[in-house]
């Protein structure tokens, strides 16, 4: 290793440290532009392709028992289905190539550590603006690509962990190649760098899925403080090397997201902030449906519209530890603009026995936001205590967030839900031929949560659409079938079971609706659907981490991999909305 740098070495180092991160950015920007063109082009194409699909229905052969043939024309579709692996490998390779190319010194020493040690840190630092942007809910990447923030969250974590690896390589290289490292420990620029890396290391640990899922509130606080410490420390550490200009844009992206969220809060909750009279409009009623499920209902804020499957962040100062602590939950009620059968919002009436209703006869979907909250610990446990007394809580709504997927453009749509992971899908014109709904519940009483919606969905389905509803009761016999139906006491789940015993007979008498005892064999069910399908298939999952893992396992290579697509199998798009951490 060369310890004395020549003038030529210094010139090369400065030039490469400045230009290589820029070239990486140009590459990423070009990739995002291509993805954006593809995403928006696909959206436009799906709108116009439906009519052509209707016309070609009669020419399309059935898929039962057919052995698909290999087709080179399906190669692009196969690559797209493999995007996670492709993006991860390509990104890591891009950074490593730029880190270690042209690292031969003027004296001829290859992979000179002085060349790549600082450069690798500059490359990692240059990525933090986009990493920060991907971690926010209102970001330019979503705007350009048309991909919602939650689907980009995987890229956010992958890029952060890659840069974490690079920064530790940089730290090790500095210790090895810098002979006076210990003597410089009393200098501020090095100390803040060490503090930043310690904060980053802790942040990476708590962001791992097991920790994030089990102790979400710990992750929430550590993530906020850890990112702040790391970025501030990183800014001052790189300031001496003239690299801090890569760090400060991160604060701009974060501030922009917070500004947009504050504006949303004021707009959707303006009556509370004094812009309009309407006391009590942000008061939510709570109801304990079972030992693990709380139903939260509040009047829909003005101008608030959402699509099926989207989430809203709820702020409940009286329940949460911090006053403006936000928690995400799936909206399970309908937006009235999505159904042609809904009664207009401006009509009067309490909603009872008027128009279409969901989630029980007292919950008119066109006037309310309804959430089913899965109780774990911390925040949701406190909310359960409030629901036990049927108390009211002040709620601020921020949203909606998440993908507004055009599921009507898929040939087959499968919905997998567990417990409170249930939201309804709109009725409308689509090219979809088959809809499968798989729901795992802990007791028969849970059916009442969405019974009216399910009945109406089956009744309104056009003849060209096949609807299959599979409900799996995983609860014990005591919660699923009561020996004494006239008994008035019991748990909330048992009370619901008694209420649903008569009315559910209509639901289960409908064609395609079936209820079974025991756990759903998701592996077998999904593989069976994939084997029967062709064209495009969407699989939407909303439930626990265990259900999401089971679905991913069932759809992993080769079931929905490139080889299956090349042979004529369906192109499977997986949508996972995991709420267990909330």
N, C-alpha and C positions, 0 to 999 in steps of 0.2 A: 504494500500500500504506500502511496506517495504522500508524505506529510507536508512537503513544501510545494505550494502551487505556483506554477509559472503564470506569466501574464496571459498567455494563450488559454490556460486552464480556467482562469478566473473569467475571462471573456466568454468562454463557452458555457461555463456554469450559469452565469447571469442570464445569458440569452436563452438557454434551455429552461431555466426555472420560470422565466416570464412567458415564453411562447408555448411550451408544451401543455400547461393547464388550459390556455386559450384554445389550442387545437382540440383538446378533449371536449371542451364546451361546444365548439363548432360541430363536432361529431354527434354529441348528444342532442343538440338543437336540430340537426338535420334528421336524426332518428325520430324525434318528437313530431317534427313536421310531417314526415311520412306516415307515422301512426295516426296523426290528426286527420290527414287526407283520407286515409283508409277508413277510420272510424266514421267521419262525417259522410264519406261516400257510401259506406255500408248502410248508414241510416237512411239516406236518400234512396238508395237502391231498394231497401226493404219496403219502402212505401210504394214504389212503383211495381215491385215484383209480385205483389199479392194478386193483382188482377191477372197476371200471366199464369200464376199458379192455379187459379180457379179454372182457367181455360184448359190447362193441361192435366187436370185431375183425372179425366177419363182415360188419358193415354198412359197414366202412371200405373205400372203393375204393382200388385200387392207384394209385400216383402216376406210373407210367411213361407219358410222353406226354401228361399232363394239363396244361392251361393253367389255373393257379389264377386265381380271381376276386378282385377287390379287396373287402375286408371291413372296415368301420369297427369291428367288434367286436375286431379285432386291434390297434387303435391302442395300448392300454396295453402290449402285448407288444413292439411296435415301439419304444416309448420306452425300455423297460427294456433292450433290446438296444443302446441308444445311450447307456448310462449314463455312460461315462467323459467323453464330450464334454459331456453335460448337467451333471454334477457340477462339472467344471472351470469351465465358463462361469458357472454359477450361483454358485459360491463367489467367483470373482473379481469378478463383478458385485455381489454382496452387500457385500463389503468396500469396493469403490470407491463404491458408493452412500452407505454410511454415512460414508465419508471426506469426501465433497464436498457432501453436503446441508447446508443451513442454514449456509453459509459466507459469508453476506453480513453485513458489519459493521453496527454501529449507524449509522455514517455513510453506509451505503448502498453500500459497495464490495463487489462480487461476487467470490466465490472468494478472499476475503482469506487470504493465505498464513499469517497468524498463526492463523487459525481451523483450517485443515486440517493444518498442519505437525506440531503435537504430537498432534492427534487420530489421525492416520494411524499414528503410532508406538504409541499406546495400543491401537489396534485390532490391530496386528501383535503386540504383547506379549500381548494377551489370548488369542491363538491357540496360544501355545507349550505350555500344558498338554496340549491335545488333540494337538498335533503330537508331543510327547514320548510320549504314551500310544500313538499309532498306530505309533510306532517300536519299541515293546516287544512281546514275544511273548505276554505275559499282560496283557491290558488290558480295561478296562471296555467299550470300544467293541465289541470282538469278542463280549463277553458279551451286550450289549444287542441287537446286530444279527444275531448268529449267523454273521458273516463272519469267516473265519480271518485271522490277522495278516498273512500273506503277500499275500493279496488286497487288504488295506487299505494295503499298503506304497506303492502308487501314490498313494493319497490323502495319505499321509504326505509323500511327495516333492513332490507338487503344492502342498500347503498351505505347506510350508517355502519353496519357491521363490516363491510369491506373497507371503509375508511378507518375504522377502529383498528383493523389488522394492519393497515399501512402505517398508521401513526405509531404503533408499537414497534414496527420494523424501523421506523425513523428514530425512535427513542433508543433502541438497541444499537443502531448504527452510530448515533452520536456518542454513546458511552464508549464504544469500541474505538472510534477514530479520533476522538477529541481527548488529548492527553491531560488536559487541565479541567476535566469535567467536575471533579470533586471540589476544586478550588473555586469554581464559579457557582456553586450551590447557594452562595449568599447573595447572588444577583437576582433582582426582582423578575427579570424576563424569564429566567429558568424556573424560578419557584412557581410563578403563575402557570407556566406550562405543565409542571408536574401536578399541580392542583387540578388543572383542567383535565389531564389524563386520568387522574383518580376518579373525578366526577363522571367522566365518560365511561370508565370501566364499571362503576356501580350502575350507571344507567343501562348499559348493555345487559348486565345480569338481571335486573328487575324487569327488563323488557322481554325476557324469554317467556314463551307461551305459558308454561306451568305457573310461573310466578305471576304473570300478568292476569291470568284467569282466576287464580285463587285469592290473591290479595290486590284487587284492582285499585283500591284507594291508596295503598302504599305505592303502587306503580304511578298513580296519578300525581301524587305529591313529589315523589322522587324524580319523576320525569320532568316536571316543571322546574324544580330547583336545579337538577343536574344539568339540564340544557342551558339554563341561565349561567351557571358557574362555568360550564365548558366554553360557551361562546365568548363570555367576557374574558376569561383566562386566555383563550385562543387568540383573541384580538390583540391583547397586550403582548403575548408571547411572539406573535408574528410581526408586530409593529417594527421591531428592529431589523427584520429581514425584508421589510417593504412588502409584506404579504398580507397585511391586515385588510387591504381593499377587497379581499375575497371573503372576509368574515362579516363586515358590517351590513351587507345586503340581507343577511339572515334576519337581522332585527327589523328591517323594513318589511320583509314578507310576513313576519310574525305580527307586526303592528297593523299591517293592512288587514290580515285575517281578523284580528280583534276588533278593528274599526267596523268591518262589515257585520260582525256578529252583534256588536253593540247597536248598530243601526237596525238590524233585524229585531232585536229585543224591543227597541223603542217603537218600531212600526207595529209589530204584532201585539205589543202589550201597552199601547199608547194610552188606554184608559187609566191604567195604573199610574202613569207618569203625568197625568193631569191634562193631557191634550184633548180628552173627551170624557164626558160623564159616563159612568157605567160601573159603579161600585159593585164589587163582587164578581165581575166577569172573569177574573183570574183565579177565583176560588174553585178548587177541584174537590170533588167528592171521592172518598175512598171506600172500598168494599172488599172484605176478605172472602174471596170465593172458595179458597181451600187453605190448607196449612202452608202452602208454598206459593200461592197466587193471589196477588192484589190487583183489583180492577180500579183504575184511575180514570175519572171522567171529568172533563171541563168543557165549558162553552168554547166553540171554535173561535179563535181570534179573527177579526176582520182581515180580509185580503189573504188569509192563510189557505193555500191550496196544496195538495199533495197527491202523489200517485201510490198505488198499492206497493207495499214492501218498503216504503221509505220510512226513515226514522226522524225523530225530533229530540233535541236535547232539552231536558227539563231541569230547571233551577228551582229548588225548594229551600229557601233560606231557613225555614223553621225545622227542617228535617236534616239537612246536610251539615257537615262539620264546618265548612267554610261558606260564607253567605252566597257566593256566586259560583258554587261548585255545580258543574253541569254533568248530567248523566243521560246516555242515549237509550231510547226505547222505541220499539217498532209501533207505528200507528196501526191499529187494527180496525178502525172504523173507515167508512167510505167517505170520499169527497163527493158531494152531490153532483158536481159537474161531470163525473165519470159515468153516471147512469142516466139513461134517458127516462127511466121510470121514476126517478126521484122527484119529490115535490119541491117546487121552487122555495128558496130560502126565505123569501119575503112574505110567505103566507104565515098567518098566525096559527097558533095552536100549540099545545104542549107536546104533541107527537104521539100521544096515546091513541091507538086505533086509527091513526091517520097515516096513509102512505106506507112506504117500505121501511122496515126497521131492521136493525141488526143488534146482536148482543143483548137480546132481551126486549121485552115489550116496552120498557121505559127508556130506551136509549135510541132516540132518533138520530140516525147517522149524519143527517144533513146539518145538524146543529152542534154536534159534539166531536171532540177529539177523545178517543178511547184508547187506553193502554192497558195491556196485561203484563204485570210486573212479576218476574220470577224472583222469589225471595231467596237471598243468600245470607250475607252478613253485612255489617256496616250500614250503609245508606238504606238498602232495601229492607234490612231488619228493623230499622227505625220506622220506615214507612209502614211496615206490617203492624207495628204497635199502634200507629195512628188509625189504620184500617180496622183494627180490632174494636175500636170504639166508634167506627163509622164517622170519624172526624173529617174536617175539611182542612186543606192546606193551600197556601198561596203558591201558585205555579207561574213561572215565566217560561215562555216557549221560544225556542230558537230552532229554526229549521224551515222546510224539511231538508234532510240530507239523504245521501245514498242514491243508488242507481234508480232511474225511472225506466226500467227495461221494457222494450217493446216486445213482449212475449208473443204477441199475435203474429210476429214474423217467423216463428219457429213452427216446424211441422208437429213436434211433440213437446209438451211442457209437463214436467214432473215437479211437484211441490212436496218437500219433505219437512215436516214440522214436529217439534217436540214440546209438550206442555203449552206454555204461553206463546210459543213461536208460531203464531197463526195470524195471517192477515189475508184479506180477500182480494180476488183478482177481478178486474172490471170485465163487463160484458161489452162486446163490440165486434166489429168486422175484423176477421183475421184469417190467415191461411192455416191456422192450427187445426189438425185432424184429431188429436187425442190429448186429453188432459188427465193426469193421474195425480191424485192427492193422497199422500201417506201421512197420517197423524198418529203419534204415540202419546197417549194420555195415561194418567195415574188412576182414573176412575171414570165410570160412565157418566157421572154428573158433569164432567168437563164438556161434554157434547153441547150442553145448553149455551155455552159461551158464544157459539157461532151457528147454532142449529138452524135458525131462520135464514141465515145467509146461505148455508149449504143447500137447504131445500129450494130456495129461490134460484140458486146457481144451476142446479140440476134441471129444474123446470124450464128455465129460460134458455138452456143449451139448444142450439139448432140441431136438426137431424144429422147434419154433416159432421158434428163434433161428438166424439165418444168421450164420456166422462166416467172415470173410475175413482171411487172414494174408498180408501182402505183405512179404517180406524182400528188401532191396536190398543187394547186396554191392558196396561202393564201393572195395574194396581192389584192389591190383595182382594180376596173375595169379600172382605168386610166393607171395602170402599166401592166395590163394583156391583154387588148384589146383596141387598138387605133381606134378612129373613123375615123382618116385620116392617112392611112398607108403611104401616099406619103410625109407626113410632115417630113422635114429634121431636125428640131430642137427638143429638148426634153432632158430629163434626159438620162444618160447612159443606164439605165434599159429600157427606152422606145426605144432607138436606137437599142438595142439588140433584143427587141421584134419584130421590123420591119425586122431585118435581119433573124430572125429565123422563120418568118411566113410561108415561102415557104419550106425551107429545112426540117422543123419539120414534114411536112406532111408525109415524108417517115418514120420517127420514129414512129409516131402514127398509121401508117397503118400496122405495124408489129403486129403479133399475141402476145397477152399477155401484150401489152403496152397500158396504159390508163391514161388519164389526167383528173383530177376532180378539181372543184373549192371548196374552203373552207378548213378548217383544217382537218387533218387526224385523224380519231377516232382510235388512236393507241390501246386503250383498246379492242375494238371490233375486230380490224384486227388481233392482236396478239393472242387473245383467240381463234379466228377462226382457225388460223394456228396451234396452239397447239392441238386443238381438232381433226385436220385432220392428225397430224403427229404421227410417232412412231419412235422407235430407238433413235437417237441422233439429237439434234437440236441446232444450234448456232444462237444467236441473237447479231448482232454487231451494236453498236450505236455510231454515231459521230455527235454531234450537241450541242445545248445549254443544260444548266442544266435542263430547263423545259422539253425538249424532253427526256433526260435521266431519269428524275423522272417519267414521264408518262410511259415509258417502264418498269421501275422497278415496278411501281404500277400495271401494267397489268400482269406482270409475278409473282407477289407475291403469297404467299401461299393463297389458295390451288392449283392455276392454274398450277404451276410447282414445287410444293412442294413434300415432300416425299410420301404423300398419293397418289398423281397422278402417280408418278413413280412406286410405288408398284403395282398399278392397271394396269400397262402396258403403261402408257403415256410416252411421250418423256422425255429424260434427257436434260434439257435446260442449256446451257452454255452461260452466258451473258458477252459480251465484251463491255465495255464502254470507249470511248476515248473522254473526254470532253475538248474542246479547248477554251471555252468561256472566260477563265481566262487569256488567253495570251495577 
